[in-house]
Amino acid sequence: MGPHANIELDALRHNLQRVREISPGSAVMAVIKANAYGHGALRAAGALVAADAFAVARVEEGVVLREAGFQKDILVLEGSFGGAELQAASRHHLMLAVVRPQQLEVLDRKVLPQPVNCWLKLDTGMHRLGFQLPQAREAYQRLQACPNVGGPVRLMTHLANADNLQDDTTSKQLAAFLPLAESWGVQASMANSAGILGWPQSHGEWVRPGIMLYGASPFMGGRGENDGLKPVMTFCSRLLAVNRYAKGEAVGYGGSWRCPEDMPLGVVAVGYGDGYPRHAPSGTPVLLNGQRVPLAGRVSMDMISVDLRTQPDARVGDPVVLWGEGLPAEEIADCAGTISYELFCGVTPRVRFRVSN
C-alpha cells in the first residue's frame, strides 16, 4: 500500500536522444550527480551508455561508478578536495574540473599514480566556483605545464540565468567566454539543460544535460513535454482510507482546511517522510484513478488528505500519482514553491523503486 517510484529507463534514453537532436554538433556529458537526481546513479548510467561521458559532483560519486564497472569518461564537476581525493581520482581515471587556485597548488606538488585529465572552470557570472577571467590564462598555462595533468586542458563555465530566456545574463556570459575559448583553440562546455534548449549559441563542443534527461523542464514555468521530453520518474501511492465528514469539519494538523459541505475525503499513503513536499498547499493536484483531485489540509509525515467530491466512488486501494506520467513534476513543484530537481532528489529511502526498461 505504500508509495513507490516507477522509473522508465526508455524515457531516459528518449530524453538523451532529444539532447542529440537539439545539439547535433556537440558531444554529450550526461549529468548523473546526486544519485542521478534521485533516480539512481547506477541504473541511470546503465541506461545512458550512449552518452559520450558522465558528470558527477564529487569524487566519491565517480568512484562508485568505476567500482560498478563503468569505463566511460567521468568528469568531477567540483574537482578534488585535497590530496587524498586527487589520488583517488588518479587511480580511478576520473577527469577533474579545476575550480579554485588551491586545486592547482595540490596538482603541482603531489605525486600521482598517473596524470589526470582536467577541465579549467571559468567564472563568467555565476560567482560560485571558477577562476576569474583575468586569472584564466595563467591558470590555463599552469595546467598545461603540470606533469600531473594529462591530455589537452579543456574549458568550461556554468550558465547562471539560462532558465530565463528574457534575461541577458546568458548573452553576457557567452560574450565573455566564447572569444577566449576560440582564441585558445580548446574544447569548451557551457550548456546545461537550459542552455541546450534555449541558447543554441552555447552548445559548443560539449553539452552537459541534467534535469532534461529526467524529463523535466529547466525553465521557469516550463513543462518537459513542451520540449519533447518524457518523465522518467512517476511517484505513486494508493488510497488508504475513504471517510465522510460534515460541513465545517477541520482536516489535518492545525485544522487549516475545513469541509465546505458534507463530503467524502480520501487519505493517501504518502507524506513528507517519503519525499512529498511538506509545503504543498491545499489545492495541489494528485491523480486518483487518472483524474485530478485536490489536496485538502496540511501534508503529514506519512499521509495526505484529498477532496473526493469529484470522485465519490473512490475506493481504498485505488491508485494515486503524485507526479510523473500525466501530472508534471514541475506543476507540483510550482505549487510547493520549489523546483522539480528538489522533488526528485527528496524521495526518501523508504520509497520502493520499480524499474522498467
Secondary structure by P-SEA (a helix, b strand, c coil): cbbbbbbcaaaaaaaaaaaaaaccccccccccccccccccaaaaaaaaccccbbbbccaaaaaaaaaaccccccccccccccaaaaaaaaaabbbbbbccaaaaaaaacccccbbbbbbbbbbcccccccccccaaaaaaaaaaaccccccbbbbbcccccccccccaaaaaaaaacaaaaaaabbbbbccccccccccccccccbbbbcccccccccccccccccccccccccccccccbbbbbcccccccccccccccccbbbbbccccccccccccccccbbbbcccbbbbbcccccccbbbbbcccccccccccbbbcccccccaaaaaaaacccaaaaaaaccccbbbbbcc
